[in-house]
Amino acid sequence: MDSNLESYHRILTVNIAKQQEKQFLEVPFRVGENVEEIAVNMTVRAQNDERATIDLGMRGANGIRGWSGGARSTVILRPDTATPGYLPGTMEPGDWAVLLGVYEVPAQGVTVELSIDCVPVNPRWLCGDLHSHTVHSDGAFSIDEAANRAQACGLDFLALTDHNTYSQNLGYPRDLRVLFIPGMELTTYAGHVNLIGVAHPVDDFRVASQSDLRGYLQTAATRGALISVNHPLEMSCDSCAWRWEWDSVVDAVEVWNGPWHEANDKALAWWQASLASGRRLTAIGGSDTHNLQDPYVQHGRPTTWVYAEQYRRDDILRAIRQRRVFISYAPSGPRLNMSCGPYLMGDVVPERGPHLVRVVIERLEADDEILLISDRGIEQRTVAGQEEPALAMEVTRHGERFYRIEVWRWFQEVEQRLMAAMSNPIYFEEG
């Protein structure tokens, strides 16, 4: 297939006669390389609005991908999610076909119009919540309720991280717009750690020693889990703060847990000191939502944004490991981006010497305070004006190990200035 046809919007029209009733028809189309999503919409037109029923299905290059009969007229396939009745998976290049079941056709026949979109792989920012609970542990939400809440607030993905169990990962739906990411919160009496991205990360949860913990974390890492220490300096729960040693397999730390509060301030200060010492640990956020008792604890507050190659679980995990992450207080919060030539947030700029770093911040409000921070502390402080919903600035690096951004905002409902957004750093080779 020609490369310029790998992504397309196409309208195909099929005229079906009465004599074709009770037959199956194939309407072929081609899929090229690097397609992330296939969407098909069917419109059936009969003269004088006579009754007509055309069933719908899909064949991929390697076999049948699903069938919805007369129940649906729209089908969407993605790597990890799909319309009910259809199989998610790779959009394999080659010859595909829309399947039409000619169930009922009036004497004058019908016209079927198929709108087909093949969407190419598109690196972009995706937003989600990496810490949530359901009725599979101590949460109040069923999986369907969690899905509906995540979808309603505009999240792209939601991790299910129930305490010391993975039963929730065996029943999560794959037929919604929200992408579910399996997980477990390994909950010990000396701290909690999320194991994200694997349905069955460990075989046991009973941690009694540092040796036990090291073995379990190594097992989870071997199985492909992303490992993130949760609320490391939490003060409201005796067993929630992290009192274990820091293991080398840890990928990330939950600097921002739920609404911004004192424990997050302490976690942020710890993370900044860790960065300044040379450790490059990804900062993430998680709502830790259990129920509706606290109106400020809800899905997507905070929101973790990741720059993923495509809308797929493995790409989201890879982006977190690459530190291409920022956090905002909600899906509607400030948007942050940093770059240095071809290098992005989370990257290590390998060339030595002075560099020009570009910072772009969107969705600002008047009086938002923007801090540019390095290993040396606050390098620059800017206050957004009345007419500045977006801000772009450039800074020349001279010897700093990293730059990162914080946005602080006055929230009238709690009468406090709190964190509204924060980025992971862009790093520089020392010297």
VOGU-3710 file (C-alpha; in Angstrom, 3 decimals, decimal comma):
1> mdsnlesyhr> 0,000/0,000/0,000  1,239/3,472/-0,777  2,434/5,284/2,345  0,170/8,245/1,632  -2,829/5,943/2,015  -1,848/4,608/5,433  -4,121/7,143/7,083  -7,330/8,104/5,399  -10,970/8,978/5,650  -12,950/7,135/3,017
11> iltvniakqq> -16,624/6,843/2,086  -17,634/3,570/0,435  -21,111/3,063/-1,013  -22,727/-0,329/-1,527  -26,050/-0,897/-3,303  -27,808/-4,041/-2,076  -30,673/-5,671/-3,961  -33,592/-7,632/-2,533  -32,151/-10,774/-4,136  -29,068/-10,549/-1,843
21> ekqflevpfr> -31,125/-10,938/1,326  -29,769/-13,462/3,863  -26,252/-13,255/2,398  -22,966/-12,038/3,875  -21,048/-9,407/1,930  -17,485/-8,135/2,318  -16,592/-4,507/1,609  -12,784/-4,461/1,375  -10,410/-1,692/2,401  -6,680/-1,491/3,010
31> vgenveeiav> -4,865/-0,716/6,249  -1,297/0,535/6,149  1,544/0,518/8,637  1,397/2,308/12,019  -2,388/2,611/12,322  -3,602/3,149/15,897  -7,372/3,179/15,440  -9,968/2,046/12,913  -13,452/3,544/13,058  -16,380/2,516/10,863
41> nmtvraqnde> -19,793/4,147/10,736  -22,631/2,620/8,707  -25,662/4,471/7,338  -28,503/2,498/5,686  -30,854/4,299/3,298  -34,020/2,797/1,838  -36,614/4,446/-0,384  -39,665/5,873/1,417  -38,089/4,915/4,743  -39,017/1,286/4,224
51> ratidlgmrg> -37,790/-1,190/6,824  -34,258/-2,484/6,263  -31,868/-4,338/8,574  -28,183/-4,688/7,744  -25,926/-6,432/10,252  -22,394/-5,171/10,847  -19,060/-6,831/11,523  -15,352/-6,567/10,804  -12,655/-8,799/9,343  -9,027/-7,943/9,937
61> angirgwsgg> -6,024/-8,932/7,860  -5,587/-12,004/10,097  -9,189/-13,008/10,713  -12,546/-11,941/12,138  -12,311/-9,026/14,585  -15,949/-8,923/15,685  -19,639/-8,863/14,945  -22,431/-6,707/16,349  -25,244/-7,706/14,025  -28,013/-5,140/13,940
71> arstvilrpd> -27,198/-3,804/17,427  -24,744/-1,110/16,304  -23,921/1,093/13,369  -20,538/2,323/14,654  -17,418/0,285/15,449  -14,116/1,511/16,889  -11,052/-0,703/17,281  -7,947/0,297/19,244  -4,971/-1,707/20,566  -6,350/-2,048/24,120
81> tatpgylpgt> -10,031/-1,100/23,778  -12,825/-1,820/21,329  -16,568/-1,502/20,801  -18,479/-4,336/22,553  -18,482/-7,414/20,361  -15,087/-6,613/18,844  -11,526/-7,577/19,695  -8,916/-4,980/20,608  -5,423/-5,592/19,346  -2,899/-4,617/16,724
91> mepgdwavll> -4,227/-2,884/13,623  -2,312/-5,257/11,400  -1,521/-3,868/7,941  -3,118/-5,547/4,943  -6,530/-6,349/3,502  -9,446/-5,673/5,830  -13,183/-5,749/5,198  -16,394/-4,449/6,665  -18,797/-7,401/6,970  -22,422/-6,792/6,048
101> gvyevpaqgv> -25,152/-9,276/6,906  -28,099/-8,688/4,591  -30,897/-9,563/6,987  -33,877/-7,633/5,655  -34,120/-5,588/2,446  -37,213/-3,942/0,872  -38,185/-4,664/-2,716  -36,438/-1,537/-4,018  -33,154/-2,438/-2,321  -31,039/-0,281/-0,021
111> tvelsidcvp> -27,922/1,835/-0,160  -25,306/1,333/2,558  -22,780/4,097/3,127  -19,642/3,214/5,097  -17,456/5,930/6,572  -14,024/4,428/7,332  -11,258/6,209/9,231  -7,791/4,755/9,751  -6,063/6,924/12,340  -2,244/6,826/12,360
121> vnprwlcgdl> -0,051/6,470/15,423  -0,035/9,935/16,933  2,330/10,802/19,838  0,407/13,044/22,234  -0,384/13,908/25,846  -2,864/11,530/27,512  -4,365/12,133/30,955  -5,299/9,693/33,655  -5,369/8,622/37,271  -2,763/6,119/38,488
131> hshtvhsdga> -4,205/5,349/41,932  -7,816/4,297/42,560  -9,803/1,732/44,535  -12,961/-0,305/43,988  -15,136/-2,753/45,894  -12,419/-5,331/45,290  -10,699/-3,844/48,367  -11,884/-0,950/50,531  -13,408/1,238/47,816  -17,093/1,987/47,364
141> fsideaanra> -17,170/1,883/43,548  -17,824/-1,056/41,313  -15,564/-1,231/38,273  -18,386/0,050/36,069  -18,986/2,978/38,435  -15,283/3,823/38,425  -15,307/3,660/34,621  -18,265/5,993/34,348  -16,726/8,512/36,734  -13,377/8,449/34,937
151> qacgldflal> -15,063/8,886/31,578  -17,285/11,708/32,845  -14,317/13,769/34,023  -12,450/13,350/30,747  -9,731/10,856/31,645  -8,027/8,754/28,978  -6,868/6,033/31,379  -7,471/4,765/34,912  -5,333/2,368/36,968  -7,140/-0,003/39,323
161> tdhntysqnl> -4,865/-0,435/42,342  -6,809/-2,278/45,004  -4,994/-3,333/48,166  -3,125/-6,669/48,039  -5,382/-8,200/45,385  -5,582/-8,432/41,629  -9,166/-9,718/41,250  -10,195/-6,309/39,876  -7,811/-6,817/36,962  -9,677/-9,928/35,804
171> gyprdlrvlf> -12,953/-8,104/35,266  -12,114/-4,656/33,963  -13,911/-3,737/30,741  -12,131/-3,243/27,435  -15,103/-1,819/25,562  -15,069/1,768/26,886  -13,297/4,893/25,765  -11,376/4,949/29,063  -8,390/2,615/28,997  -8,094/0,547/32,162
181> ipgmelttya> -4,600/-0,224/33,407  -4,280/-3,205/35,760  -2,532/-2,719/39,063  -2,196/-3,555/42,743  -1,342/-1,475/45,779  1,084/-3,690/47,683  0,095/-2,599/51,170  2,518/-3,283/54,013  2,671/-2,084/57,605  5,597/0,190/56,696
191> ghvnligvah> 4,434/1,769/53,450  2,467/1,269/50,251  3,716/0,756/46,711  1,745/0,538/43,466  2,539/-2,208/40,956  1,036/-0,899/37,715  0,474/-2,401/34,292  0,399/-6,136/35,065  -2,709/-8,117/35,979  -0,878/-10,496/38,365
201> pvddfrvasq> 2,257/-8,682/39,572  3,082/-10,804/42,646  2,041/-14,158/44,103  1,972/-13,041/47,738  1,623/-9,736/49,573  2,753/-10,555/53,122  5,850/-8,419/53,517  7,595/-8,979/56,842  11,113/-7,836/56,009  13,190/-5,780/53,617
211> sdlrgylqta> 14,218/-9,047/51,984  10,556/-9,986/51,400  9,868/-6,598/49,870  12,910/-6,747/47,616  11,880/-10,167/46,342  8,283/-9,143/45,643  9,313/-5,946/43,877  11,808/-7,860/41,763  9,091/-10,342/40,798  6,748/-7,508/39,829
221> atrgalisvn> 9,484/-5,794/37,817  10,329/-9,030/36,010  6,667/-9,417/35,062  6,693/-5,909/33,609  5,080/-3,833/36,362  5,875/-0,166/36,831  6,729/0,334/40,514  5,730/3,535/42,288  6,007/4,334/45,998  2,743/5,905/47,201
231> hplemscdsc> 2,308/8,906/49,526  5,833/8,391/50,946  5,525/10,998/53,693  1,860/10,615/54,617  1,268/11,645/58,231  -2,396/10,760/58,769  -1,857/6,985/58,720  0,726/5,117/60,798  1,452/2,463/58,175  1,109/4,611/55,034
241> awrwewdsvv> 4,426/6,506/55,095  7,367/4,762/53,433  9,752/3,359/56,046  11,440/0,732/53,905  14,728/1,263/52,141  14,488/2,598/48,589  14,989/-0,251/46,135  16,682/0,261/42,797  13,720/-1,237/40,924  11,446/1,659/41,941
251> davevwngpw> 10,472/3,649/38,839  8,404/6,491/40,280  7,171/8,216/43,408  3,678/9,531/44,053  4,629/13,079/44,959  1,006/14,246/44,643  -1,649/12,188/46,430  -5,232/13,493/46,402  -5,871/17,181/47,126  -2,701/19,165/47,786
261> heandkalaw> -1,874/18,990/51,501  1,048/19,066/53,917  2,222/15,518/53,186  2,500/16,442/49,497  4,612/19,486/50,452  6,960/17,155/52,306  7,043/14,648/49,439  7,813/17,451/46,986  10,700/18,691/49,134  12,064/15,135/49,420
271> wqaslasgrr> 11,814/14,639/45,646  13,553/17,962/44,945  16,424/16,963/47,244  16,600/13,577/45,539  16,779/15,237/42,112  19,479/17,620/43,307  21,511/14,634/44,526  21,438/13,170/41,024  18,606/10,604/41,266  16,169/10,745/38,327
281> ltaiggsdth> 12,929/9,370/39,727  9,640/10,036/37,884  7,117/12,083/39,850  3,494/11,032/39,350  0,141/11,747/40,960  -2,852/9,697/42,016  -6,241/10,535/43,480  -6,326/7,502/45,824  -10,100/7,652/45,405  -12,075/5,250/47,587
291> nlqdpyvqhg> -15,547/6,789/47,925  -17,475/10,070/47,859  -17,057/11,047/51,525  -14,565/13,818/50,722  -15,748/16,050/47,826  -12,128/16,959/47,025  -11,008/13,334/46,665  -12,276/12,145/43,307  -11,025/10,528/40,135  -8,606/12,669/38,167
301> rpttwvyaeq> -7,677/14,935/41,073  -4,804/15,109/40,498  -4,391/14,144/36,860  -1,193/12,556/35,580  -0,369/13,512/31,976  1,961/11,310/29,926  3,426/11,902/26,472  2,741/8,533/24,835  3,514/7,308/21,339  -0,016/5,947/21,046
311> yrrddilrai> -3,131/5,244/23,084  -1,965/1,944/24,500  -1,139/0,634/27,951  2,454/-0,276/27,117  3,104/3,167/25,650  1,683/4,879/28,739  3,966/2,834/31,006  6,942/3,494/28,740  6,278/7,247/28,862  6,267/7,156/32,671
321> rqrrvfisya> 9,556/5,282/32,719  10,934/7,924/30,339  9,744/10,631/32,798  7,622/12,301/30,105  5,081/13,257/32,732  3,500/16,309/34,309  0,726/16,541/36,887  -2,191/18,976/37,138  -4,813/19,335/39,845  -7,574/18,224/37,418
331> psgprlnmsc> -8,004/17,372/33,722  -8,884/21,025/33,145  -5,771/22,290/34,972  -2,680/23,946/33,503  -0,840/22,194/30,674  2,966/22,152/30,820  5,614/21,480/28,208  9,387/21,868/28,123  11,854/21,223/25,335  15,488/21,787/24,466
341> gpylmgdvvp> 15,917/21,359/20,738  14,721/17,808/19,977  14,726/16,825/23,668  11,508/16,778/25,698  10,472/16,780/29,335  12,091/13,805/31,027  14,906/13,516/28,511  18,596/13,902/29,278  20,252/16,470/26,994  23,594/14,792/26,239
351> ergphlvrvv> 25,558/17,711/24,794  27,441/19,858/27,279  27,527/23,605/27,369  24,817/26,305/27,406  21,380/25,319/26,106  18,180/27,181/25,322  15,185/25,644/27,090  11,690/26,544/25,932  8,771/26,407/28,379  5,119/26,591/27,296
361> ierleaddei> 2,265/26,731/29,826  -1,407/26,774/28,855  -4,695/27,139/30,753  -3,324/29,696/33,178  -5,459/32,005/35,284  -4,702/35,539/36,440  -2,235/35,649/39,344  -1,019/32,095/38,849  2,567/31,926/40,071  5,000/30,082/37,780
371> llisdrgieq> 8,275/28,829/39,245  11,245/27,663/37,188  13,282/25,391/39,462  16,687/23,756/39,094  18,942/21,742/41,389  19,997/25,128/42,805  16,439/26,084/43,763  14,065/28,672/42,292  15,659/30,235/39,225  12,780/32,397/38,040
381> rtvagqeepa> 9,388/33,495/39,353  6,623/34,787/37,031  3,048/35,863/37,757  0,438/35,406/35,034  -1,437/38,551/34,045  -5,136/39,067/33,534  -4,934/38,326/29,803  -2,371/35,503/29,848  -4,115/32,101/29,493  -0,867/30,888/27,906
391> lamevtrhge> 2,738/31,755/28,579  5,940/30,936/26,689  9,407/31,667/27,981  12,989/30,735/27,216  15,878/30,283/29,595  19,541/29,597/28,887  21,068/26,827/30,942  24,521/27,409/32,416  25,581/24,431/34,502  22,234/23,476/36,092
401> rfyrievwrw> 21,525/19,734/36,295  17,846/20,084/35,444  14,924/22,464/35,071  11,347/21,821/36,106  8,146/23,887/36,444  5,597/24,470/39,183  2,353/26,456/38,905  0,702/27,667/42,112  -2,872/29,016/42,171  -5,209/30,632/44,657
411> fqeveqrlma> -8,218/28,343/45,107  -11,069/30,412/46,462  -13,102/27,431/47,677  -10,435/26,560/50,253  -8,886/30,065/50,493  -5,351/28,782/49,922  -2,623/28,989/47,314  -1,980/25,413/46,271  -0,133/23,509/43,596  -2,030/23,635/40,290
421> amsnpiyfee> 0,524/21,831/38,109  4,083/20,543/38,222  6,414/18,986/35,674  9,101/16,394/35,692  12,480/17,880/34,804  14,379/18,097/31,604  17,900/16,939/32,534  21,391/17,874/31,389  24,633/15,980/31,371  26,880/17,353/34,068
431> g> 29,963/19,325/33,152
//
